[in-house]
Amino acid sequence: MKSSYDVVVIGAGPAGAACGITLQKSGIDHCVLDKATFPRGKTCAGLVTGKALKLIRELFEAEDVDRLFCEKSETISLYRKEEKLVEAPLARPVQLVNRREFDNALAQRYRELGGELYEGSVIRDIDYGANQLHLADGRVTEYKQLIFADGALSMAHKQLKTDKRDLAFGVEAYLPAEQFPTESVDIYFDYLPNGYVWVFPHGDTVCVGLANLYDKGTDYRGLLTAFLKEHGVTPDTSQYIGAFLPYGTVIDQKKLPPNVMLTGDGFADPITGEGLYMSMQTGIYAAQALKADVPKEDYLNRVKRLTRIVRDGKRVQKLFFSPSIQQKLLKKVKGKNRFVSYYFDSQVDDYRFEYREMRELIRAYKKKYHK
Ligand SMILES: Cc1cc2nc3c(=O)[nH]c(=O)nc-3n(C[C@H](O)[C@H](O)[C@H](O)COP(=O)(O)OP(=O)(O)OC[C@H]3O[C@@H](n4cnc5c(N)ncnc54)[C@H](O)[C@@H]3O)c2cc1C
C-alpha cells in the first residue's frame, strides 16, 4: 500500500467493488481497503432485481454473468400469514445470488482490471483534518478523497450520529431446499409489526429470513423460529445469521467533510429492503463524480433521485406497516395477480415509478388494461 492516494475506498462489498471497478476504468489513482478477506459471507437474501442486473452487466462488460446466479424465479407470491393472496408472474425473472460467491466475483473482477485491493485492512481511526487513515496494524495512508462503502454500520455513522432505531435488523437461515420447497419468491406479511418474512429459492438451498425496524427488545431469532415451526420446519438455530440494514435512513452527507462521500448501504429501499442496486449504483456514481471539479457536489446531484426514493419510501413505510392500513391493503390486493405483476415490474424491478408516483402508476395500470 502506498503512503498516499488520490482516492481511498473503504469496503469492497458491492458498493466498494463497483466504485473500484469504475475508478480503475477511469485511470484514477486509488485503492480499496477491506477488513475482511474474500471470499467472505454477508447476511443477505441475495435477490437481484432488473435494475441491479443491468449494473452487474455493465460492471462485468463482455463477461458472461449467468455464472453469478444460483437461481432465478419467474413468480412472486404474497401471503397473509399462511393464506396465499397472490401468485403473480413476473415480466422479467428475478435473479438470486449467493453473496459469498457474488461479492468474491466482484472483488475478483476489480483485481483482474488491475485494481489494488488490500484485504484484512482494519481501519482504527480516521483523521479528517490530516486526511489520513490509521490502520490497526500501524499502516497510515493519506487520501485526497475518501469514499465510505463499509456497509450498514459504516464508520461514517460516527460522524453522522445515526440512530440505530432508524435501521432494520434481519435474521435469516439457508436451509436445504426440500425443507421449504418453493420456486417463487415468497413474501409473508402479518408476522412482524414493521417488516416481513421472505422465502427465496437458492438452488439447492432456500433462504428463509425476516427483517423488521430495529428494536432492542425484539427477539428476531425467536420470531424466525416461530415462523419456521409454523411451517413444519424444526430449525437448526446455530445456522441463523443476522445483520443490520438501513431501512429508510436518509443520510445527510453534508455533515461529512467535503472530500468524503458515503455510498452503499445508506440508500436501501425502505419497503423492500433492497440494497444491492443502490450500493452498486452509488459506488459507480461516486467514482464518476471524481472527474468533476467539485466531486461531492456532483455526487450529491447524481444521488438525488435515489435520496428522494428513500425519503418518500420512508413515508410510505410508516403507512404500509401501520396495522390497519396494511390489513386493508392486503385485503384489496387479494387475487390481484395482474396488478401485483405490474407493480413489481414497473416499481420494484426498475423504479420506473417512484414512491411519490403511486397515483401515476395506478393510472398507467388502468390505461394499460382499459379499466
Ligand atoms: C437480512 C438481509 C437481507 C437482505 N436481502 C437483500 C436482498 O435480497 N437483495 C438486496 O438487494 N439487498 C438485500 N439486503 C441488503 C444488502 O445486503 C446490502 O444493502 C448490501 O450488502 C450493501 O452493500 P455494501 O457494499 O454497501 O455493504 P456490504 O455488502 O456490507 O460491504 C461492506 C464491506 O465493507 C467492509 N468493511 C466494513 N467496515 C470496514 C472497516 N472499518 N474497514 C474496512 N472494511 C470494512 C466489510 O468487510 C464489507 O466487505 C439484505 C440485507 C440484510 C441484512
The ligand as a Gaussian input file, in Angstrom:
#p B3LYP/6-31G(d) Opt

LIG

0 1
 C      -31.034000      -9.916000       6.221000
 C      -30.734000      -9.096000       4.997000
 C      -31.263000      -9.469000       3.769000
 C      -31.015000      -8.688000       2.626000
 N      -31.507000      -9.097000       1.412000
 C      -31.269000      -8.367000       0.303000
 C      -31.733000      -8.809000      -0.974000
 O      -32.340000      -9.865000      -1.105000
 N      -31.482000      -8.009000      -2.054000
 C      -30.820000      -6.832000      -1.934000
 O      -30.656000      -6.130000      -2.944000
 N      -30.345000      -6.391000      -0.738000
 C      -30.533000      -7.142000       0.378000
 N      -30.020000      -6.736000       1.584000
 C      -29.238000      -5.505000       1.639000
 C      -27.822000      -5.744000       1.076000
 O      -27.266000      -6.875000       1.684000
 C      -26.950000      -4.529000       1.384000
 O      -27.641000      -3.369000       1.016000
 C      -25.636000      -4.586000       0.612000
 O      -24.845000      -5.672000       1.015000
 C      -24.845000      -3.317000       0.838000
 O      -23.650000      -3.391000       0.109000
 P      -22.408000      -2.514000       0.567000
 O      -21.332000      -2.755000      -0.393000
 O      -22.874000      -1.124000       0.812000
 O      -22.034000      -3.101000       2.011000
 P      -21.536000      -4.557000       2.418000
 O      -22.009000      -5.561000       1.463000
 O      -21.897000      -4.704000       3.844000
 O      -19.963000      -4.463000       2.286000
 C      -19.236000      -3.637000       3.161000
 C      -17.788000      -4.092000       3.162000
 O      -17.060000      -3.174000       3.973000
 C      -16.162000      -3.892000       4.799000
 N      -15.939000      -3.065000       5.990000
 C      -16.843000      -2.732000       6.933000
 N      -16.278000      -1.945000       7.862000
 C      -14.971000      -1.788000       7.478000
 C      -13.881000      -1.088000       8.026000
 N      -13.989000      -0.380000       9.144000
 N      -12.689000      -1.158000       7.397000
 C      -12.555000      -1.867000       6.241000
 N      -13.585000      -2.558000       5.676000
 C      -14.765000      -2.506000       6.271000
 C      -16.860000      -5.206000       5.085000
 O      -15.915000      -6.225000       5.422000
 C      -17.590000      -5.469000       3.777000
 O      -16.830000      -6.278000       2.905000
 C      -30.221000      -7.519000       2.739000
 C      -29.657000      -7.163000       3.976000
 C      -29.892000      -7.953000       5.094000
 C      -29.262000      -7.574000       6.395000

